[in-house]
Amino acid sequence: MNIAYATQYGNQVIGDTLEVLQRYEDNSIDLVMTSPPFALLRVKEYGNEDQVNYVRWLSKFAKLVHRKLKPTGSFIIDLGGAYKRGLPVRSLYNFRIPIEFCDRLGFYLAEDFYWYNPSKLPSPIEWVNKRKIRVKDAVNNVWWFSKTPYPKADVTKVLAPYSERMKKLLENPEAYYSPKERPSGHNISSNFNNNGGAIPPNLLQIPNSESNSNYLANCKKAGLRGHPARYPQKLPEFFIKYLTDKDDLVVDIFGGSNTTGFTAEQLKRNWVSIELDPSYAAISSFRFLPKGMSERDLLNVYYSILSGKKVEIMDFLSNDRHVPSVTKKFVVQRLKDMQSLPTLDKSQQLVLENLEKAESVLA
Ligand SMILES: C[S@@+](CC[C@H](N)C(=O)[O-])C[C@H]1O[C@@H](n2cnc3c(N)ncnc32)[C@H](O)[C@@H]1O
């Protein structure tokens, strides 16, 4: 297995999830938390399957996930909606996913969540900004699938802060509430317990406006472009806290910049992140590296990974050791090895391209 880097709790793997995930034991994963490449009309730089094939394509991954999840496990998929090409009407692809997964793959839809991103820019420009006939699309579907009707879940770990009104009510119920029957027939008494917070709704309001992270700071310093479609840390944080315990295994099958693994690490969950593009996988190590690192060290980590060396992040941080410099000789040798292969799969082709880049950059 091609491991890009390892931390105290996890591994970033480079490869195609359909191959990599096969190697994990069946019934071994507590949570798969992910955001696949969306079936958007404008083809993103990291590639999208067209909408017709999308459900079929994603089902291949879901089938495998079903096998690898523990019976108590959960599968969370963040999916953005899309318009049909050239028309102000929506594609139904994101609704076909739960129907397909539940009817054909044996999943249960434990709950449908909606992620509202208040910082989302208006789009598509034609229907929203120019013609002004549609509103800003700022909500993603976040489907929570489970293998059984009773996946592990504890809502007390993700309680939302009480509103100011509720806090006052808890302090002095008599002054703020008189028991009466509601129109629904519910009879609410004045016995309020302080449970430490309110039960959160299935609408998660989380801005996607990260600007201050080690990831972005280190990308900037190294002169490398970060991943274009990251989700905010608060999204995986909610589900990891809610659906797993310390030392459980969390997997992201479309790792990207490894927001999931980084969040799992902070919450002391074991994690595996799988990413097809070696460059995205290598840059995701920057999340775990301090802001004060030099450009040279950052690039050394990056090119070490691209050259096929596994970087031990914890060793590096705890011993304050320099990453061994990747020598041009090493890169040239790896290039020769790869060029001599009769065929290259998609992932190997990306490695080859990045090695060529490394060869031209390294002195
Ligand atoms: C929407 S991005 C994930 C972003 C991630 N949630 C984050 O916060 O950075 C989807 C990622 O899936 C990767 N990908 C696509 N097909 C893959 C496959 N077969 N195996 C592994 N990764 C894949 C893409 O390269 C892309 O980086």
The ligand as a Tripos MOL2 file, in Angstrom:
@<TRIPOS>MOLECULE
LIG
   27    29     1     0     0
SMALL
NO_CHARGES

@<TRIPOS>ATOM
      1 C1        -14.6410   16.7030   -3.1430 C.3       1 LIG1
      2 S1        -12.9950   16.1380   -3.0140 S.3       1 LIG1
      3 C2        -12.8310   15.7930   -1.2820 C.3       1 LIG1
      4 C3        -12.4630   16.9980   -0.4800 C.3       1 LIG1
      5 C4        -12.2930   16.7210    1.0010 C.3       1 LIG1
      6 N1        -13.5550   16.4470    1.6630 N.3       1 LIG1
      7 C5        -11.6160   17.8990    1.6720 C.2       1 LIG1
      8 O1        -12.1880   18.4810    2.6070 O.co2     1 LIG1
      9 O2        -10.5130   18.2530    1.2360 O.co2     1 LIG1
     10 C6        -13.0280   14.5490   -3.7430 C.3       1 LIG1
     11 C7        -11.6540   13.9050   -3.9240 C.3       1 LIG1
     12 O3        -11.8310   12.5490   -4.3420 O.3       1 LIG1
     13 C8        -10.6920   12.1830   -5.0960 C.3       1 LIG1
     14 N2        -11.0140   10.9440   -5.8470 N.ar      1 LIG1
     15 C9        -11.7220   10.8020   -6.9950 C.ar      1 LIG1
     16 N3        -11.8160    9.5060   -7.3580 N.ar      1 LIG1
     17 C10       -11.1540    8.7770   -6.4200 C.ar      1 LIG1
     18 C11       -10.8980    7.3850   -6.2330 C.ar      1 LIG1
     19 N4        -11.3250    6.4740   -7.1170 N.pl3     1 LIG1
     20 N5        -10.1700    6.9970   -5.1510 N.ar      1 LIG1
     21 C12        -9.7050    7.9180   -4.2620 C.ar      1 LIG1
     22 N6         -9.9240    9.2560   -4.3870 N.ar      1 LIG1
     23 C13       -10.6340    9.6850   -5.4390 C.ar      1 LIG1
     24 C14       -10.4400   13.4020   -5.9580 C.3       1 LIG1
     25 O4         -9.0980   13.4220   -6.4440 O.3       1 LIG1
     26 C15       -10.7500   14.5490   -4.9740 C.3       1 LIG1
     27 O5         -9.5750   15.0350   -4.3700 O.3       1 LIG1
@<TRIPOS>BOND
     1     1     2 1
     2     2     3 1
     3     2    10 1
     4     3     4 1
     5     4     5 1
     6     5     6 1
     7     5     7 1
     8     7     8 2
     9     7     9 1
    10    10    11 1
    11    11    12 1
    12    11    26 1
    13    12    13 1
    14    13    14 1
    15    13    24 1
    16    14    15 ar
    17    14    23 ar
    18    15    16 ar
    19    16    17 ar
    20    17    18 ar
    21    17    23 ar
    22    18    19 1
    23    18    20 ar
    24    20    21 ar
    25    21    22 ar
    26    22    23 ar
    27    24    25 1
    28    24    26 1
    29    26    27 1
@<TRIPOS>SUBSTRUCTURE
     1 LIG1         1 GROUP 0 **** ****
